Amino acid sequence: MSTGVNKKLIERGLGVADFKTFEADKIWSRYSNDKVVIGEGLGRVIRVLSKTLPLAKPLTALSIGSSNEPQFRILETAFRGGLYLLDIEEEALDIVKERIRRQWTDHVSTIRGNFNKIFLDKKNTVRFLKAKLGGRKMNLVTLHHSMYYCDESKWMALFENLYRKILAPQSAVHAVLMASNSSDDCTTTWLYNHFVGKFFGLGNNQNLREFKRGLERNSIFSGAKTFLKSHHVRFFVDDFEKFMAVVWMILLYPDAHKYSLRQREEITEFVYRKFWKPRRPLIQIQDHLALYRGLRTSARII
Ligand SMILES: C[S@@+](CC[C@H](N)C(=O)[O-])C[C@H]1O[C@@H](n2cnc3c(N)ncnc32)[C@H](O)[C@@H]1O
């Protein structure tokens, strides 16, 4: 370890590498404006849906990779026809289940499952519609920070199956993802690309902007309009363990990249020097994609 580094603190930063994603996400949600920015985008998408669909029609929504659904209040109130929360982590869903019981919001359901296994396969998608959504198509599908967990080569198949089998004729998809390129070394994108490139020789191809162009070229989506907008989000918490728990989530450890102990030490020391010691916030440039199907929207709303 280099001199001038607080060894105990580094050890504490390493100790939180195995946090559950929902625990790290909770810290990120609390100490950044991510959920505020996403909530504003979601509000605009709901406005578009509300403008076209009859006021008396109860709307339906599916949140993919919902975690304990930080947008619960917005989604629960807007989607009284059924809100379905899908996640792979039981602990995250248990938090929502307790809330559903306590607040008698029984139009909300939790579903434990792997969205790749369900939606990358046409038959499984149809089965899911029948078994888990009661055969009812969705007015909204959200993918808030969950497309990282699906290889970008499969994104088109994911959207095609959602579009054909899950989305109602008048509906929307709202997806949010960290931008894939940035030369600013204070961003989550730079941090991810730097370490994944250095340790595994990998790049980041999860480019929502590029994906939007692919959607526009694909005739399956000819009845849809897509919009994309970038936002800046800031994160800082005056607790090194909490700061590092979020860094491990952003670096997709251990789900996608299993950094060795030596590599984790290097990452922790870097974060300590670059962000935590000078009290510098970590910036996230994030892309929001809205896909509108069968909706009256001439304005560029996202
Ligand atoms: C970064 S969190 C985002 C949570 C929430 N949507 C938000 O915006 O805060 C990603 C979520 O996706 C879930 N997830 C990851 N891979 C998944 C998969 N294959 N199937 C279902 N959920 C998955 C994780 O458990 C986690 O709760």
The ligand as a Tripos MOL2 file, in Angstrom:
@<TRIPOS>MOLECULE
LIG
   27    29     1     0     0
SMALL
NO_CHARGES

@<TRIPOS>ATOM
      1 C1        -28.6300   -1.0270  -10.0780 C.3       1 LIG1
      2 S1        -30.0440   -1.8210   -9.4950 S.3       1 LIG1
      3 C2        -31.3260   -0.7090  -10.0380 C.3       1 LIG1
      4 C3        -32.5660   -0.8440   -9.2330 C.3       1 LIG1
      5 C4        -33.7060    0.1280   -9.5410 C.3       1 LIG1
      6 N1        -34.3270   -0.1460  -10.8240 N.3       1 LIG1
      7 C5        -33.2360    1.5540   -9.4960 C.2       1 LIG1
      8 O1        -33.3880    2.2860  -10.4670 O.co2     1 LIG1
      9 O2        -32.7230    1.9560   -8.4550 O.co2     1 LIG1
     10 C6        -30.2270   -3.1750  -10.6330 C.3       1 LIG1
     11 C7        -31.2430   -4.1920  -10.1910 C.3       1 LIG1
     12 O3        -31.3390   -5.1930  -11.2000 O.3       1 LIG1
     13 C8        -31.4340   -6.4670  -10.5670 C.3       1 LIG1
     14 N2        -30.9860   -7.4870  -11.5050 N.ar      1 LIG1
     15 C9        -29.7290   -7.7160  -11.9390 C.ar      1 LIG1
     16 N3        -29.7130   -8.7400  -12.8120 N.ar      1 LIG1
     17 C10       -31.0010   -9.1600  -12.9260 C.ar      1 LIG1
     18 C11       -31.6190  -10.1800  -13.6840 C.ar      1 LIG1
     19 N4        -30.9190  -10.9480  -14.5040 N.pl3     1 LIG1
     20 N5        -32.9570  -10.3410  -13.5550 N.ar      1 LIG1
     21 C12       -33.6940   -9.5540  -12.7150 C.ar      1 LIG1
     22 N6        -33.1530   -8.5550  -11.9880 N.ar      1 LIG1
     23 C13       -31.8190   -8.3550  -12.0920 C.ar      1 LIG1
     24 C14       -30.5720   -6.3570   -9.3340 C.3       1 LIG1
     25 O4        -30.9210   -7.3130   -8.3670 O.3       1 LIG1
     26 C15       -30.8710   -4.9190   -8.9040 C.3       1 LIG1
     27 O5        -31.9240   -4.8740   -7.9930 O.3       1 LIG1
@<TRIPOS>BOND
     1     1     2 1
     2     2     3 1
     3     2    10 1
     4     3     4 1
     5     4     5 1
     6     5     6 1
     7     5     7 1
     8     7     8 2
     9     7     9 1
    10    10    11 1
    11    11    12 1
    12    11    26 1
    13    12    13 1
    14    13    14 1
    15    13    24 1
    16    14    15 ar
    17    14    23 ar
    18    15    16 ar
    19    16    17 ar
    20    17    18 ar
    21    17    23 ar
    22    18    19 1
    23    18    20 ar
    24    20    21 ar
    25    21    22 ar
    26    22    23 ar
    27    24    25 1
    28    24    26 1
    29    26    27 1
@<TRIPOS>SUBSTRUCTURE
     1 LIG1         1 GROUP 0 **** ****
